[in-house]
Amino acid sequence: MISFRELKHSISGILLLVRFNPQGLDYFENNLPAFWRSYWAAIFSFPLYIGIIILQTPNSMILVGPLNSVIIYIAAYLLGWFSMPFIMFYVCRSINREDNFYQFFIVYNWATLFQITFMAAITICTKLNIFHPSIGGVFIFIAIAMILIYQAYVAHLALAVSRLGALAIVILDMTIGLLIEGWATKLLLGQGLFGG
């Protein structure tokens, strides 16, 4: 269970990092128990994830039953949270950054909560026509660009890698996300995972 103090500390650290203040990193521990506690961010993010899906996914895209849809979305969500750490464990080992692994993913997980919250707010504003339809797409594009820059900054700071190395990590993260999304879409369309 995560304490209110740690939750408050984590949010404060993320808000500092959003402003590109490196002192935000000091708000996060670098150990295994804190790594697992950071997955509370996934629990807090889940309702927002469901909301984004409901608002963004057209019914015509789902050709399987309700139960199958729920299973596919939950599996994709869990894969999204656990596949990157699994791969990055070996990346960190290969680039001699094992000592930074826990803190990076503690920050990464809490940053993901911030990113999902940010995207949920943009999605809601777009659906409610708070943004003019002609600029709604522009806002989403800007939001995604800001998130990618933020992710690169977090990787650069927490893993102590070059900006180019941080960019490579962001590209790896994007690739994993797109693969998971592609597989989930195929399953929702009633297609085989690897077939046509």
Backbone as a chain_set.jsonl record, in Angstrom:
{"seq": "MISFRELKHSISGILLLVRFNPQGLDYFENNLPAFWRSYWAAIFSFPLYIGIIILQTPNSMILVGPLNSVIIYIAAYLLGWFSMPFIMFYVCRSINREDNFYQFFIVYNWATLFQITFMAAITICTKLNIFHPSIGGVFIFIAIAMILIYQAYVAHLALAVSRLGALAIVILDMTIGLLIEGWATKLLLGQGLFGG", "coords": {"N": [[0.853, -1.196, 0.0], [0.5, 2.229, -0.763], [1.604, 5.151, 0.886], [-0.041, 8.237, 1.858], [1.747, 10.319, 2.058], [3.892, 9.498, 0.419], [2.582, 9.402, -2.028], [1.864, 12.106, -2.369], [4.437, 13.195, -2.425], [5.432, 12.0, -4.751], [3.771, 13.057, -6.769], [4.416, 15.745, -6.473], [7.11, 15.659, -7.221], [6.887, 14.893, -9.912], [5.543, 17.118, -10.966], [7.516, 19.051, -10.693], [9.421, 18.026, -12.455], [8.002, 18.231, -14.825], [8.262, 20.893, -15.264], [10.805, 20.911, -16.032], [12.657, 20.868, -14.001], [15.368, 19.633, -12.442], [15.512, 18.935, -9.767], [13.258, 17.594, -9.119], [13.759, 14.909, -9.346], [14.848, 14.153, -6.941], [12.739, 13.578, -5.337], [12.081, 10.974, -5.528], [12.56, 7.567, -4.659], [15.09, 4.957, -4.937], [14.769, 2.038, -5.172], [13.692, -1.429, -4.889], [11.161, -1.953, -3.447], [9.914, 0.611, -3.641], [9.741, 0.786, -6.369], [7.782, -1.184, -6.98], [5.648, -0.059, -5.577], [5.204, 2.167, -7.107], [3.546, 1.314, -9.075], [1.011, 1.844, -8.302], [0.335, 4.016, -9.691], [-0.534, 2.974, -12.101], [-2.955, 1.857, -11.316], [-4.381, 4.128, -10.52], [-4.481, 5.363, -12.98], [-6.099, 3.766, -14.545], [-9.035, 4.151, -14.681], [-9.056, 6.528, -16.191], [-7.848, 5.686, -18.53], [-9.792, 3.885, -19.483], [-11.834, 5.731, -19.904], [-10.726, 7.298, -21.982], [-10.61, 5.376, -24.019], [-13.353, 4.823, -24.402], [-14.221, 7.291, -25.356], [-12.68, 7.65, -27.653], [-12.703, 5.374, -29.315], [-14.327, 4.098, -32.092], [-17.443, 2.333, -32.451], [-17.568, 0.657, -34.642], [-15.087, -0.394, -34.854], [-14.824, -2.504, -33.181], [-15.231, -5.841, -33.253], [-15.652, -8.051, -31.771], [-17.044, -9.836, -28.928], [-18.434, -8.282, -25.889], [-17.152, -9.255, -23.489], [-14.759, -10.349, -24.499], [-13.677, -8.01, -25.536], [-13.191, -6.513, -23.203], [-11.271, -8.142, -21.964], [-9.2, -8.006, -23.864], [-8.571, -5.237, -23.841], [-7.765, -4.911, -21.152], [-5.58, -6.66, -21.073], [-3.906, -5.403, -22.946], [-3.467, -3.024, -21.597], [-2.072, -3.866, -19.278], [0.169, -5.034, -20.493], [1.245, -2.727, -21.583], [2.17, -1.413, -19.319], [4.056, -3.158, -18.218], [5.791, -4.28, -20.136], [7.77, -2.495, -21.124], [9.496, -1.967, -18.799], [10.5, -4.592, -18.518], [11.987, -5.006, -20.908], [13.717, -2.807, -20.74], [15.204, -3.444, -18.508], [17.188, -5.176, -19.413], [18.346, -3.514, -21.285], [19.355, -1.47, -19.628], [21.213, -2.958, -18.241], [22.984, -3.574, -20.315], [24.001, -1.07, -20.975], [25.253, -0.311, -18.74], [23.699, 0.86, -16.654], [22.359, -0.155, -14.511], [22.121, 0.587, -11.834], [20.498, 2.754, -11.96], [18.061, 1.874, -12.706], [15.699, 1.291, -11.073], [14.923, 3.821, -10.019], [14.511, 5.254, -12.397], [12.248, 3.925, -13.49], [10.395, 4.26, -11.477], [9.979, 7.014, -11.582], [9.169, 7.073, -14.27], [6.754, 5.598, -14.211], [5.07, 7.2, -12.558], [5.137, 9.488, -14.089], [3.787, 8.573, -16.31], [1.193, 8.39, -15.331], [0.644, 11.13, -15.106], [0.807, 11.802, -17.825], [-1.301, 10.301, -18.987], [-3.449, 11.454, -17.659], [-3.271, 14.06, -18.656], [-3.708, 13.596, -21.422], [-6.283, 12.568, -21.266], [-7.707, 14.814, -20.419], [-7.346, 16.504, -22.657], [-8.664, 14.949, -24.596], [-11.301, 14.889, -23.589], [-11.933, 17.63, -23.699], [-11.824, 17.982, -26.457], [-13.89, 16.275, -27.35], [-16.076, 17.508, -26.187], [-16.242, 19.715, -27.641], [-14.94, 21.973, -26.737], [-12.587, 22.843, -27.7], [-12.222, 24.249, -30.909], [-13.321, 22.316, -33.687], [-11.519, 22.317, -35.868], [-9.073, 22.837, -34.737], [-8.725, 20.957, -32.837], [-7.331, 18.583, -33.455], [-4.813, 19.663, -33.75], [-4.187, 20.451, -31.139], [-4.049, 17.919, -29.924], [-1.858, 16.849, -31.307], [0.167, 18.631, -30.461], [0.096, 18.066, -27.729], [0.956, 15.385, -27.686], [3.547, 15.725, -28.717], [4.675, 17.28, -26.674], [4.578, 15.432, -24.578], [6.368, 13.469, -25.502], [8.772, 14.915, -25.528], [8.981, 15.402, -22.812], [9.207, 12.762, -21.844], [11.701, 12.084, -22.924], [13.313, 13.863, -21.541], [13.029, 12.93, -18.902], [14.181, 10.357, -19.169], [16.796, 11.074, -19.907], [17.618, 12.419, -17.598], [17.075, 10.657, -15.357], [18.332, 8.257, -16.051], [20.815, 9.099, -16.613], [21.888, 9.407, -19.226], [22.967, 10.308, -22.566], [21.437, 12.919, -24.599], [20.816, 11.883, -27.066], [20.783, 9.169, -26.476], [18.607, 9.179, -24.738], [16.599, 9.88, -26.527], [16.586, 7.575, -28.11], [15.566, 5.754, -26.255], [12.991, 6.753, -25.891], [11.991, 6.33, -28.468], [12.091, 3.539, -28.514], [10.183, 2.998, -26.518], [7.89, 4.101, -27.75], [7.709, 2.386, -29.958], [7.191, -0.1, -28.765], [4.709, 0.519, -27.611], [3.174, 1.029, -29.927], [3.233, -1.483, -31.148], [1.825, -3.045, -29.259], [-0.647, -1.726, -29.336], [-1.314, -2.198, -32.01], [-1.56, -5.027, -32.076], [-3.683, -5.315, -30.245], [-5.72, -3.98, -31.642], [-6.009, -5.657, -33.899], [-6.973, -7.967, -32.634], [-9.386, -7.007, -31.604], [-10.715, -6.629, -33.953], [-11.299, -9.156, -34.565], [-9.35, -10.681, -35.744], [-6.515, -12.916, -36.192], [-3.649, -12.938, -34.022], [-1.116, -12.982, -35.228], [-1.707, -13.569, -37.779], [-3.217, -12.729, -41.039]], "CA": [[0.0, 0.0, 0.0], [1.266, 3.464, -0.821], [1.164, 6.143, 1.871], [-0.425, 9.535, 1.299], [2.963, 11.126, 1.983], [4.643, 9.11, -0.778], [1.784, 9.824, -3.178], [2.032, 13.552, -2.481], [5.834, 13.403, -2.813], [5.591, 11.572, -6.146], [3.103, 14.048, -7.615], [5.224, 16.965, -6.41], [8.298, 15.423, -8.034], [6.502, 14.905, -11.334], [5.228, 18.492, -11.349], [8.801, 19.73, -10.857], [10.048, 17.518, -13.69], [7.257, 18.807, -15.946], [8.842, 22.227, -15.467], [12.219, 20.653, -16.342], [13.444, 21.138, -12.806], [15.977, 18.346, -12.092], [15.333, 18.628, -8.35], [12.131, 16.671, -9.016], [14.274, 13.542, -9.234], [15.148, 13.896, -5.531], [11.515, 13.186, -4.658], [11.833, 9.555, -5.798], [13.529, 6.608, -4.137], [15.74, 4.113, -5.946], [14.82, 0.685, -4.613], [12.662, -2.343, -5.396], [9.811, -1.714, -2.883], [9.338, 1.835, -4.218], [9.423, 0.44, -7.765], [6.479, -1.853, -7.021], [4.615, 0.888, -5.12], [4.92, 3.128, -8.184], [2.483, 0.776, -9.934], [-0.259, 2.464, -7.937], [0.044, 4.944, -10.791], [-1.326, 2.22, -13.089], [-4.302, 1.708, -10.762], [-5.027, 5.443, -10.606], [-4.64, 5.715, -14.39], [-6.996, 2.854, -15.261], [-10.321, 4.764, -15.072], [-8.811, 7.504, -17.254], [-7.595, 4.87, -19.731], [-11.101, 3.41, -19.947], [-12.538, 6.895, -20.427], [-10.144, 7.656, -23.282], [-11.048, 4.348, -24.97], [-14.78, 5.03, -24.684], [-14.38, 8.518, -26.137], [-11.924, 7.66, -28.906], [-12.847, 4.169, -30.134], [-15.633, 3.923, -32.752], [-18.025, 0.996, -32.276], [-17.318, -0.142, -35.839], [-13.751, -0.985, -34.771], [-14.859, -3.649, -32.278], [-16.028, -6.906, -33.877], [-15.719, -9.195, -30.856], [-18.031, -9.632, -27.868], [-18.061, -7.383, -24.786], [-16.185, -9.886, -22.581], [-13.48, -10.399, -25.203], [-13.17, -6.643, -25.623], [-12.664, -6.153, -21.883], [-10.037, -8.912, -21.772], [-8.182, -7.446, -24.773], [-8.16, -3.914, -23.347], [-7.021, -5.073, -19.902], [-4.29, -7.264, -21.425], [-3.098, -4.36, -23.587], [-3.091, -2.069, -20.55], [-1.032, -4.479, -18.455], [1.375, -5.131, -21.323], [1.795, -1.388, -21.713], [2.854, -1.021, -18.083], [5.113, -4.078, -17.783], [6.723, -4.696, -21.187], [8.902, -1.564, -21.186], [10.466, -2.29, -17.748], [11.145, -5.883, -18.8], [13.0, -4.794, -21.945], [14.699, -1.835, -20.274], [16.094, -4.095, -17.543], [18.335, -5.679, -20.167], [19.004, -2.34, -21.881], [20.136, -0.838, -18.56], [22.368, -3.82, -17.969], [23.934, -3.482, -21.431], [24.637, 0.26, -21.014], [25.807, -0.073, -17.406], [22.844, 1.782, -15.907], [21.515, -0.961, -13.621], [21.89, 1.313, -10.583], [19.482, 3.787, -12.199], [16.854, 1.237, -13.236], [14.509, 1.445, -10.224], [14.48, 5.217, -9.956], [13.968, 5.638, -13.697], [10.888, 3.422, -13.697], [9.511, 4.892, -10.5], [9.624, 8.291, -12.209], [8.462, 6.74, -15.514], [5.381, 5.193, -13.901], [4.307, 8.362, -12.107], [5.025, 10.379, -15.252], [2.745, 8.002, -17.168], [-0.08, 8.845, -14.751], [0.48, 12.522, -15.523], [0.573, 11.838, -19.279], [-2.652, 9.801, -19.261], [-4.367, 12.493, -17.177], [-3.177, 15.159, -19.619], [-4.372, 13.179, -22.654], [-7.721, 12.451, -20.972], [-8.248, 16.177, -20.408], [-7.387, 16.961, -24.054], [-9.708, 14.165, -25.271], [-12.611, 15.365, -23.115], [-12.146, 18.974, -24.26], [-12.083, 17.826, -27.894], [-15.215, 15.681, -27.525], [-17.094, 18.47, -25.752], [-16.125, 20.868, -28.555], [-14.358, 23.146, -26.079], [-11.694, 23.284, -28.76], [-12.834, 24.267, -32.238], [-12.961, 21.067, -34.372], [-10.381, 22.463, -36.782], [-7.799, 22.892, -34.013], [-8.666, 19.854, -31.882], [-6.227, 17.713, -33.858], [-3.554, 20.375, -33.49], [-3.947, 20.348, -29.701], [-3.617, 16.548, -29.647], [-0.493, 16.73, -31.831], [1.046, 19.371, -29.56], [0.134, 17.324, -26.465], [1.813, 14.207, -27.885], [4.916, 16.219, -28.856], [5.116, 17.682, -25.333], [4.784, 14.212, -23.8], [7.594, 12.827, -25.979], [9.893, 15.727, -25.028], [9.031, 15.146, -21.369], [9.738, 11.411, -21.663], [13.133, 12.131, -23.226], [13.959, 14.569, -20.431], [13.045, 12.007, -17.762], [15.178, 9.325, -19.46], [18.104, 11.737, -19.865], [17.939, 12.771, -16.216], [17.038, 9.525, -14.427], [19.29, 7.219, -16.455], [22.116, 9.752, -16.845], [22.328, 9.086, -20.584], [23.003, 11.463, -23.457], [20.142, 13.262, -25.191], [20.595, 10.914, -28.145], [20.383, 7.93, -25.811], [17.244, 9.388, -24.241], [15.725, 9.814, -27.705], [16.485, 6.16, -28.48], [14.681, 5.112, -25.281], [11.638, 7.201, -26.226], [11.606, 5.614, -29.696], [11.827, 2.157, -28.093], [8.906, 3.029, -25.807], [6.848, 4.308, -28.761], [7.614, 1.171, -30.776], [6.496, -1.102, -27.947], [3.322, 0.956, -27.51], [2.5, 0.844, -31.22], [3.066, -2.93, -31.351], [0.732, -3.486, -28.388], [-1.881, -1.164, -29.879], [-1.605, -2.906, -33.259], [-2.056, -6.365, -31.741], [-5.012, -5.167, -29.628], [-6.66, -3.623, -32.712], [-6.274, -6.865, -34.687], [-7.825, -8.86, -31.849], [-10.718, -6.391, -31.529], [-11.328, -6.83, -35.267], [-11.555, -10.575, -34.729], [-8.283, -11.296, -36.518], [-5.485, -13.591, -35.445], [-2.598, -12.054, -33.552], [-0.015, -12.928, -36.183], [-2.2, -13.828, -39.138], [-3.749, -11.568, -41.765]], "C": [[0.887, 1.243, 0.0], [0.703, 4.458, 0.195], [0.784, 7.45, 1.171], [0.805, 10.422, 1.139], [3.749, 10.803, 0.722], [3.903, 9.525, -2.042], [1.958, 11.323, -3.432], [3.442, 13.896, -2.966], [6.03, 13.099, -4.299], [4.969, 12.588, -7.097], [3.892, 15.35, -7.641], [6.468, 16.834, -7.274], [8.003, 15.484, -9.514], [6.215, 16.33, -11.799], [6.492, 19.339, -11.495], [9.467, 19.311, -12.165], [9.324, 18.033, -14.929], [7.796, 20.193, -16.285], [10.342, 22.145, -15.755], [13.135, 21.094, -15.208], [14.046, 19.813, -12.337], [15.85, 17.976, -10.622], [14.146, 17.694, -8.126], [12.58, 15.237, -8.834], [14.534, 13.158, -7.776], [13.922, 13.434, -4.752], [11.233, 11.68, -4.778], [12.958, 8.689, -5.245], [14.123, 5.8, -5.286], [15.91, 2.709, -5.384], [13.625, -0.132, -5.1], [11.28, -2.112, -4.776], [9.138, -0.462, -3.473], [8.967, 1.63, -5.682], [8.041, -0.199, -7.848], [5.363, -0.926, -6.554], [4.259, 1.892, -6.217], [3.847, 2.613, -9.137], [1.092, 1.148, -9.429], [-0.652, 3.473, -8.999], [-0.798, 4.262, -11.862], [-2.766, 2.057, -12.621], [-5.066, 3.027, -10.869], [-5.324, 5.832, -12.055], [-5.744, 4.933, -15.083], [-8.348, 3.47, -15.612], [-10.164, 5.785, -16.203], [-8.574, 6.799, -18.585], [-8.908, 4.385, -20.337], [-11.889, 4.574, -20.556], [-12.039, 7.315, -21.801], [-10.596, 6.669, -24.351], [-12.506, 4.583, -25.383], [-14.981, 6.235, -25.6], [-13.751, 8.433, -27.522], [-12.217, 6.495, -29.841], [-14.227, 4.084, -30.762], [-16.13, 2.494, -32.596], [-17.717, 0.082, -33.448], [-15.966, -0.84, -35.796], [-13.746, -2.252, -33.926], [-15.809, -4.695, -32.844], [-16.069, -8.164, -33.021], [-16.699, -8.845, -29.735], [-17.519, -8.737, -26.751], [-17.0, -7.972, -23.856], [-14.807, -9.95, -23.217], [-12.841, -9.02, -25.302], [-12.519, -6.214, -24.309], [-11.328, -6.86, -21.636], [-8.908, -8.34, -22.618], [-7.666, -6.11, -24.254], [-7.343, -4.021, -22.057], [-5.64, -5.664, -20.175], [-3.359, -6.233, -22.055], [-2.607, -3.352, -22.549], [-1.946, -2.615, -19.69], [0.28, -4.63, -19.225], [2.059, -3.776, -21.455], [2.589, -0.96, -20.492], [4.055, -1.901, -17.757], [6.12, -4.469, -18.86], [7.959, -3.806, -21.256], [9.918, -1.82, -20.057], [11.211, -3.593, -18.007], [12.268, -5.713, -19.817], [14.102, -3.864, -21.449], [15.619, -2.397, -19.204], [17.364, -4.565, -18.247], [19.08, -4.544, -20.873], [19.889, -1.667, -20.842], [21.371, -1.656, -18.214], [23.424, -3.66, -19.056], [24.64, -2.129, -21.488], [25.173, 0.665, -19.633], [25.027, 0.984, -16.623], [21.911, 1.008, -14.967], [21.18, -0.224, -12.331], [20.803, 2.365, -10.718], [18.113, 3.202, -12.539], [15.625, 1.538, -12.392], [14.009, 2.887, -10.221], [13.888, 5.676, -11.287], [12.532, 5.18, -13.847], [9.904, 3.892, -12.64], [9.034, 6.23, -11.062], [8.776, 8.047, -13.454], [6.997, 6.409, -15.24], [4.53, 6.375, -13.455], [4.132, 9.374, -13.239], [3.939, 9.887, -16.203], [1.358, 8.379, -16.654], [-0.366, 10.284, -15.176], [0.119, 12.603, -17.003], [-0.834, 11.379, -19.629], [-3.697, 10.822, -18.81], [-4.426, 13.657, -18.164], [-3.924, 14.814, -20.907], [-5.877, 13.029, -22.45], [-8.381, 13.828, -20.989], [-8.375, 16.726, -21.824], [-8.522, 16.267, -24.807], [-11.101, 14.651, -24.888], [-12.921, 16.731, -23.714], [-12.471, 18.907, -25.75], [-13.491, 17.29, -28.135], [-16.342, 16.631, -27.143], [-17.083, 19.738, -26.591], [-15.683, 22.147, -27.852], [-13.302, 23.749, -27.004], [-12.472, 23.297, -30.066], [-12.389, 23.009, -32.974], [-11.714, 21.175, -35.259], [-9.041, 22.502, -36.06], [-7.67, 21.784, -32.963], [-7.51, 18.918, -32.165], [-4.874, 18.342, -33.592], [-3.195, 20.29, -32.016], [-3.444, 18.95, -29.327], [-2.181, 16.335, -30.119], [0.504, 17.429, -30.904], [1.204, 18.629, -28.232], [1.063, 16.118, -26.574], [3.273, 14.629, -27.989], [5.488, 16.611, -27.491], [5.414, 16.466, -24.463], [6.087, 13.523, -24.206], [8.842, 13.582, -25.501], [10.095, 15.474, -23.535], [9.622, 13.76, -21.079], [11.251, 11.379, -21.898], [13.895, 12.812, -22.094], [14.087, 13.653, -19.218], [14.109, 10.924, -17.967], [16.593, 9.894, -19.351], [18.551, 11.974, -18.422], [18.078, 11.535, -15.32], [18.046, 8.433, -14.77], [20.699, 7.777, -16.685], [22.7, 9.324, -18.187], [22.33, 10.37, -21.408], [21.602, 11.75, -24.001], [19.8, 12.299, -26.33], [20.152, 9.571, -27.572], [18.963, 8.014, -25.28], [16.235, 9.314, -25.376], [15.517, 8.367, -28.141], [15.536, 5.413, -27.546], [13.226, 5.495, -25.548], [11.123, 6.483, -27.471], [11.288, 4.152, -29.384], [10.465, 2.069, -27.407], [7.744, 3.184, -26.786], [6.617, 3.049, -29.586], [6.858, 0.076, -30.038], [5.009, -0.754, -27.852], [2.533, 0.733, -28.788], [2.274, -0.632, -31.521], [1.89, -3.457, -30.523], [-0.607, -2.988, -28.924], [-2.297, -1.872, -31.163], [-2.167, -4.292, -33.007], [-3.46, -6.292, -31.151], [-6.062, -4.856, -30.697], [-7.021, -4.838, -33.556], [-7.209, -7.816, -33.942], [-9.251, -8.309, -31.737], [-11.468, -6.532, -32.837], [-11.589, -8.305, -35.564], [-10.509, -11.301, -35.557], [-7.314, -12.008, -35.605], [-4.374, -12.629, -35.073], [-1.489, -11.883, -34.552], [-0.454, -13.16, -37.611], [-2.713, -12.576, -39.798], [-5.174, -11.286, -41.402]], "O": [[1.906, 1.289, 0.69], [-0.512, 4.591, 0.345], [1.222, 7.73, 0.055], [0.893, 11.193, 0.184], [4.221, 11.705, 0.03], [4.523, 9.952, -3.016], [2.171, 11.751, -4.567], [3.621, 14.775, -3.809], [6.703, 13.842, -5.013], [5.568, 12.941, -8.113], [4.027, 15.984, -8.688], [6.846, 17.772, -7.976], [8.773, 16.056, -10.286], [6.601, 16.711, -12.905], [6.538, 20.244, -12.328], [10.01, 20.145, -12.89], [9.949, 18.25, -15.968], [7.787, 20.61, -17.443], [11.054, 23.149, -15.728], [14.229, 21.616, -15.427], [13.308, 18.944, -11.873], [16.06, 16.818, -10.262], [14.035, 17.073, -7.069], [11.867, 14.432, -8.235], [14.45, 11.984, -7.414], [14.051, 12.949, -3.627], [10.269, 11.176, -4.203], [14.137, 9.026, -5.346], [13.72, 5.937, -6.442], [17.026, 2.245, -5.149], [12.669, 0.413, -5.652], [10.296, -2.078, -5.516], [7.942, -0.475, -3.766], [8.006, 2.219, -6.178], [7.223, 0.19, -8.681], [4.25, -0.993, -7.075], [3.142, 2.406, -6.251], [3.295, 3.384, -9.922], [0.095, 0.803, -10.063], [-1.835, 3.754, -9.187], [-1.672, 4.888, -12.462], [-3.693, 2.11, -13.428], [-6.235, 3.053, -11.254], [-6.293, 6.541, -12.328], [-6.274, 5.381, -16.1], [-8.785, 3.328, -16.754], [-11.032, 5.896, -17.069], [-9.037, 7.252, -19.632], [-9.112, 4.463, -21.549], [-12.532, 4.421, -21.594], [-12.832, 7.648, -22.681], [-10.93, 7.071, -25.466], [-12.841, 4.545, -26.567], [-15.81, 6.201, -26.51], [-14.23, 9.069, -28.461], [-12.001, 6.612, -31.047], [-15.218, 4.005, -30.036], [-15.338, 1.552, -32.607], [-17.615, -1.133, -33.279], [-15.705, -1.754, -36.578], [-12.769, -3.001, -33.946], [-17.02, -4.485, -32.912], [-16.475, -9.225, -33.493], [-17.128, -7.699, -29.611], [-16.322, -8.462, -26.666], [-16.057, -7.28, -23.473], [-13.804, -9.647, -22.572], [-11.626, -8.874, -25.17], [-11.436, -5.627, -24.302], [-10.373, -6.248, -21.158], [-7.782, -8.204, -22.14], [-6.458, -5.876, -24.23], [-6.351, -3.313, -21.885], [-4.648, -5.231, -19.589], [-2.169, -6.19, -21.742], [-1.47, -2.884, -22.616], [-0.975, -1.91, -19.412], [1.36, -4.387, -18.687], [3.286, -3.682, -21.441], [3.571, -0.227, -20.612], [4.984, -1.447, -17.089], [7.206, -4.946, -18.531], [9.073, -4.303, -21.426], [11.114, -1.886, -20.341], [12.411, -3.691, -17.748], [13.373, -6.215, -19.614], [15.283, -4.103, -21.704], [16.717, -1.876, -19.01], [18.471, -4.378, -17.744], [20.298, -4.604, -21.038], [21.037, -1.328, -21.127], [22.436, -1.108, -17.93], [24.619, -3.615, -18.763], [25.758, -2.041, -21.995], [25.501, 1.828, -19.396], [25.61, 1.88, -16.012], [20.808, 1.464, -14.666], [20.086, -0.383, -11.79], [20.246, 2.821, -9.719], [17.127, 3.931, -12.648], [14.611, 1.991, -12.923], [12.817, 3.141, -10.398], [12.89, 6.395, -11.313], [11.68, 5.954, -14.282], [8.698, 3.919, -12.887], [7.844, 6.544, -11.025], [7.777, 8.733, -13.671], [6.106, 6.88, -15.946], [3.4, 6.538, -13.915], [3.099, 10.037, -13.333], [3.249, 10.69, -16.831], [0.454, 8.655, -17.443], [-1.489, 10.612, -15.56], [-0.761, 13.37, -17.395], [-1.495, 11.99, -20.469], [-4.703, 11.034, -19.488], [-5.503, 14.172, -18.466], [-4.682, 15.632, -21.426], [-6.66, 13.327, -23.352], [-9.484, 13.987, -21.512], [-9.385, 17.342, -22.164], [-9.254, 16.907, -25.562], [-11.973, 14.806, -25.743], [-14.034, 16.97, -24.182], [-13.29, 19.679, -26.248], [-14.206, 17.78, -29.009], [-17.434, 16.566, -27.707], [-17.799, 20.7, -26.31], [-15.995, 23.254, -28.291], [-13.137, 24.966, -27.089], [-13.306, 22.42, -30.291], [-11.214, 22.649, -32.911], [-10.948, 20.218, -35.375], [-7.998, 22.242, -36.659], [-6.648, 21.677, -32.285], [-6.793, 18.503, -31.254], [-3.91, 17.656, -33.254], [-2.032, 20.081, -31.672], [-2.528, 18.81, -28.515], [-1.38, 15.716, -29.42], [1.563, 16.879, -30.599], [2.3, 18.566, -27.675], [1.859, 15.855, -25.672], [4.148, 13.976, -27.42], [6.643, 16.312, -27.188], [6.382, 16.462, -23.703], [6.829, 13.046, -23.347], [9.839, 12.97, -25.119], [11.223, 15.351, -23.057], [10.441, 13.608, -20.172], [11.987, 10.725, -21.159], [14.992, 12.387, -21.732], [15.139, 13.609, -18.58], [14.857, 10.609, -17.041], [17.478, 9.266, -18.77], [19.711, 11.756, -18.075], [19.074, 11.383, -14.612], [18.556, 7.757, -13.877], [21.647, 7.027, -16.919], [23.863, 8.929, -18.272], [21.768, 11.386, -21.0], [20.697, 10.925, -23.876], [18.637, 11.947, -26.529], [19.261, 8.917, -28.114], [18.203, 7.049, -25.357], [15.148, 8.758, -25.216], [14.406, 7.975, -28.499], [14.788, 4.54, -27.986], [12.332, 4.656, -25.443], [9.963, 6.075, -27.525], [10.333, 3.592, -29.922], [9.684, 1.161, -27.691], [6.734, 2.489, -26.674], [5.478, 2.687, -29.879], [5.996, -0.592, -30.608], [4.153, -1.626, -27.996], [1.379, 0.306, -28.754], [1.243, -1.0, -32.084], [1.063, -4.22, -31.022], [-1.584, -3.737, -28.962], [-3.482, -2.119, -31.387], [-3.138, -4.696, -33.646], [-4.327, -7.094, -31.497], [-7.165, -5.403, -30.664], [-8.187, -5.038, -33.896], [-8.119, -8.398, -34.532], [-10.215, -9.074, -31.772], [-12.699, -6.554, -32.855], [-12.034, -8.665, -36.654], [-10.749, -12.415, -36.024], [-7.277, -11.755, -34.4], [-4.18, -11.613, -35.741], [-0.967, -10.782, -34.725], [0.324, -12.974, -38.547], [-2.666, -11.491, -39.219], [-5.768, -10.343, -41.924]]}, "num_chains": 1, "name": "protein.A"}
